[in-house]
Amino acid sequence: MTGTVDALPLVDESAPPPGDLEAFSEWLAAGGDVELLKDAPDPYRDVLQQTIAIAADLEIMSLPLLYNALLNAPDVEARIAVAASIQDEMGHAQMMFRLLEEFGVSAQATIFGRGPEAYKSFYILEHGCDDYIEFICMQTYGDRAGYITTVDLAANCSFAPYRRSLAKVNFEEKFHFRHGEREIRRLWEKRPDLRERIQATVDWMFPLAVEWFGVTDDRKSRTGQLTYRIRGHSNDELRQRWLREATAFSESVGLRVPAHYDQEADAYVLDYRLPVLFDEATKTWDLTTTVEWPAKFAQWKRGGPRKLPGVALIQGQRWGAELWVA
């Protein structure tokens, strides 16, 4: 092979020095990209590291989330689908932990050296999927929420290595939620006996997915991700895209969800007001009672019932032949 390929520049010579935070922020707003962390000021690095660290925890928590669904899959095709999804998510986690090494963070220490309570996953991932129906519903509603988040990051993130890493993530997450949609529609049409079971799962999972996007914009106190162009859209803007897509799909199948299109507002709106509390024992919501945000924060902080045992499962590496017992 002849010829040479010019290397991509690792530093934008137009970038201001890291010590000038105001000039750096203006440069970012004008479209500047960061290639090397040493060229970024500490406040930017802090927000970026926190963003990637949470993403890493979310990805690795997919393993205990889907573990029971893998064990309880009804046939080999379903088991392959669950296993493939887990494999994809572990690959995403590997990329996130690799990026964290740029901050001097050890993946080994982070995964195995922290207490389970220190993991910062989202509440929806801390309940577990016990069977194939819960798995495909999680793909349809949960993976779609993750996809909408990472698509926003891929389109807008000013840290170019992170942005580039998301191309593979987004391809696979889109495949996940499309698979979930296809399977829900197939079972809904061909197995009427399963409709009640699918509806019951969506009843508790849909509001959990709504919460993926966090607090409403009027209560959002940390704005660093938008200030430093780590992401491009607010919580409510991302939630609106999810509501539009998830509600439209649900209605096309015949599933009931607590949201609808408001023609006057030209937007999809919830049939309840955030925040509401989830009864973990019965897997039901009281959508008629809006609570104060501190009560919701407390529920999120406690974590779902599968968080601590799920992390223990990861750290104990208790995997074996039972995964493939017929």
N, C-alpha and C positions, 0 to 999 in steps of 0.2 A: 504494500500500500504506500502510495507516495503522497507528498503534500503534508501540510501541517494544519492543525486546528487551533485557532486563537482561544486562549483560556478566557473564561468569563472573569471580569474584574471583580475582586472581592471587596473592594472599597470604592465607594462613590466619592471622588475627589471634591465634589461640591458639598458634601455633608459637613455641617459645622462641627466643631470639636465637642466631645461628649459633655464637657463642663458647662456648655451654654445651653441649658435646658429649654429656654424660650425659643432660641434659634433652631434647636433640634426639633421642637414641636412644630414650628412653622414649616420646616423642611419636610417633615413627615406629611403634614397637611397638603403640601404641594405635590405629593406623590413620591417622595424619597423612600427608598427601600434600604433596610439594614441587612448586610450579608454577614458581618462579623460582630459578635457581641461586644468585643472590645471597643467598637466604635459607637456604642450606645451608652447613654447616661444611666446611672443606677435606678432611678424611678421607672424608666422604661424596662430595664432588665427585670425588675421586681414584678411588674405586672405581667410581663411575658412569661417569666418562670412560673408564676402562679397559674396562669392559663394552661400551660403545657402540663404542669404537674396534675392539675385536676383532670385534664384529658387522659393522662396516663392511668390514673386511678379508675376512671370510668371504663376504659377499655379492658383493663385486667379484671374488673369486677364482673365482666360478662361471663367469665368462666364459672364461678359459683351460681350466677344468675340462671344459666342454662344447664347446669349439671344434672338436675333431676329430670329435665325434659329429655336429655340424652339417654339417661337410664331407662326412662319410661316410654321411649318412642314406640309407636305401634308396629312398625315394620322397619326393614333395613333401609328403605328409601328415606323414611322420615329420620332415621338415626343419622344417615349420611348428611342430610340437610342440616340437622342441628350441629353435627360435628364440624361441618364446613363453616358454619357461621362462627362457632367458637374459634376455629383456626384463624379465620379472618381477623377476629377481634384481638387475638393474641398477637398477630402480626402488627396490628395498629398499635397495640401497647408497646411492642418492641421498638417501633419507630419513635414513639413519644419518649420512652425512657432513654433512647439513644440521644435525642435532642437535649434531654436534661443533663446528660454528661457534659455538654458544652458549658453548663453552669457550675461544673464541678460536683455534680450530684451522682452518687453511685447507685446504679440500678439495683445491685444486689442488696445494698444496705436499705434502700428505700422500700423494696418489696418485702424483704424478710426481716429487717431490723426494726421496723416500726410496730407499735401496738396496733391492733385491729381498729381501735377507735380513732386512730390518726388518719386513716384512709378518708379521702374526701370524695366519695361517690355521690350520686344523686339518689334521692329517695325512691324513685321508680325502680332502680336497680337493686334495691335492698329487700325485695320481697320474693324473688325467685319465680321461675316458671316450672311448674310441676309436671306438665305434660305437653303434648304436641300442640294442642289448641292454644294453650297459653303462650307457647313459643311463637306461633305464627301471628298471634295478636300482638305480642311484643315486637316482632319484626315490623308489623304494619304501623303501629303507633309509636313505639319507642325508638326503633331504628330510624324512622322518618324524622323524629325530633332531632336525633343525633346528626342525621344527614343535613337537615336544614341549618344546623349550627355550623357544621364543618364546611358546607358550601359557602357560607358567609365568610368564614375565615379564609378559605382558599381564594376567594375573590378580592378580599380586602386587606389581609394581614400584611403589615409592613416588614415583618421579619421573613425574608424571602425563603430561607431553608425550611421553615415551618410551612409556609404556603405551598411550596413545591411538594412536600411530603404528603400533602392531603389529596393529591390527584388519585392515588391508589385507594386511599381510604374512602373517598367519595364514590368511586366506581363500585366498590364492594358494598358500601352501605345502601346505595341505590338498588343494587341487586337484592339485598336483604329485604327491604320493604316491598319491592315488587314481588318477590317470592311470597311474602306474607299475604299480600293482597290476592294473589292468584290462588293461594291455598284456601283462604277464607271464602272467596267466591266459589271455588270448586266444591268445598264441603257444604256451603250454604245451599247450593243448587242441587247437589247429588245426594246429600245426607240430611234431609229435613229433621231427622231425629237428633241431629247435633246442633240445630239452630239455637235452642234454648241455652245450651252449654256455651256456645260462642257469644251469645248476647250477654250472658252472665259475666263472662270474662271481660268483655268490652266495658261493661258497667263499672267495674272497679279500675280498669286499666286506663281508660280514656282520661279521667281527671288526673291520674298520676302523670300521664304524658303532658298534659297542660302545664303541670308544675315544673317540667323539665327546664322551662325558660326563666324560672326564678320569679322574683318579686315583680310587681307591676312597676312601670316606669316612674310613677309618682313617688314610689318608695325606694327607688334605686339610689344608693348613697355612693357607690364606687363607680366612677366614670372613667377610670384609667384606660380600659380597653378601647373605648371610643376616642378618648383624647389622643392616645398614641397609635391609633389606627391598627389595633390588634384585630378588631372586628369592625364591621361596617354598619350594623343595625342594632337597634335597642332590643331589650327583652320583649316588649310588646309587639314590635314590628316582626320579630321572628315568630312569636307566638301566633300572630295573625296569619302568617303564611302557613304555619302548621294547621291552624284551624280551618283555613280555606281548603287545603288538600285533604286532611283527615276527615272532615265533615262531609265533603263532597263524595269521597269514596264510600263512607259508611252509608250515606243515603242511597247511593247507587246499588248497594247490596240489599238494603232493607233493614240495616242495623239502626237501632235508636241510640242517639248520643245527645248529651245535654248542651247542644249548641245549634245555632241556626244562622241563616243569612238574613241580615237586616238590610232591606232594600233602601231605607231612608239613609242609613249610615254608610251604605255600600261597603259593608264589612261583615265578616262572620263574628258572631258574639256568643258568649256563654249564656246558658239559661240560669246561671247562678253568679254570685259575686265572690271573687277571690278576697281573702283566703278561706278555705273550708278545711275541716279535719277528716282524716281517714281513720275508720275503726279497723285496726289491724286484725283483731280477733275474728271479726265477721266479714272482713273485706267489703265493707260498705261505706258509703259517704252520707253525711248529712248535708245535702246541698241546699237545704233551706235555712241553714244557720251560718252566717258569716262571722268569723272570729277576728280578733285583733291579730296583727302580724306577729307579735311576740309569741303567741300560742303556736302559730305555724312554724316559726323559727325553732321553737323548742322541740316540735315533732321531728323536724328535719335533723336537728342536732342529735337527738336520741338515735336516729337511724331506724331503718326497718328491721324486722325480725331476722332477716337472713344476713345482715351486714357482718356482725361479729363472727358467727360460725362460717360465713363465706370466706372471710379473710383468713380465718384459722385453717380452712381447707386449702387455700392457696399456699399458706406458709408451711403447712404440714406436708404438702406435696403427696397427698394420699390418693394416688391414682393407681389403678391396677386392672386386672383382667375383668373385673365386674363390668367395666364399660362395654365389653363386647360379648357378654354372656347372652346367648340366644333367649 
